[in-house]
Amino acid sequence: MGIFRLRALSHLDVSHNRLTSLDGVGRALKLRYLDVSYNRLRELAEEVTSLLMLKHLDMSFNRVGTLPEHFGVLTQLRHLDLSHNRIDALPNERFDVLANVLVGPPRRTL
């Protein structure tokens, strides 16, 4: 997505867009808020672990089955919504810094 070329981008809501990938998200290094809810994402690219300033990530209502292996490097993350996905386990990284983690029921197959 060309939008990730905006280096000063700090808040992005691309919910309800039928997105299937977030190619280039790793370039938005100042991103603090990312809402990708209600899309068609099957995975979250490893490059999301480059978003070290990210504080809020809403991935609810997608088709994501796993998180990137090094997801725990996002130590600034305080809100993570994984509800209504296909995630059955979190990476072995520590998530104790998160103030709010939502992992709800799996999404039904469409």
C-alpha positions, 0 to 999 in steps of 0.5 A, spaced: 500 500 500 502 506 497 499 510 504 505 507 508 510 511 504 507 517 509 513 516 514 510 521 519 503 517 519 501 515 526 494 513 526 491 509 521 484 506 520 483 501 514 477 497 517 471 495 513 475 495 506 476 487 504 484 488 505 487 481 504 494 484 506 498 489 509 504 489 504 509 495 506 506 496 513 513 496 516 515 502 513 510 506 517 515 507 523 511 512 527 505 508 527 501 508 534 494 506 532 492 501 527 485 499 526 485 493 520 478 490 523 473 487 519 477 485 513 480 479 510 487 478 513 489 471 513 496 473 516 499 479 519 506 480 516 512 479 520 514 486 518 509 489 523 514 487 528 518 493 525 512 498 528 516 499 535 511 505 537 505 501 536 500 502 542 493 500 539 492 494 534 485 492 532 485 486 528 478 483 530 473 480 525 479 477 520 481 470 518 488 471 522 490 464 524 497 466 527 501 472 529 508 473 527 514 469 531 517 476 534 510 479 535 512 480 543 518 486 540 512 491 540 513 493 547 509 499 547 503 495 545 497 497 550 491 494 546 490 488 542 484 486 539 484 479 536 477 477 537 473 473 531 479 470 528 482 463 527 488 464 533 488 458 537 495 460 540 499 466 542 507 466 540 511 464 546 513 472 547 511 475 553 504 479 553 504 482 560 505 489 558 499 489 555 493 493 558 487 490 554 488 484 550 481 481 547 482 474 544 474 472 543 471 466 539 473 464 533 470 467 527 465 462 523 467 460 516 464 465 511 
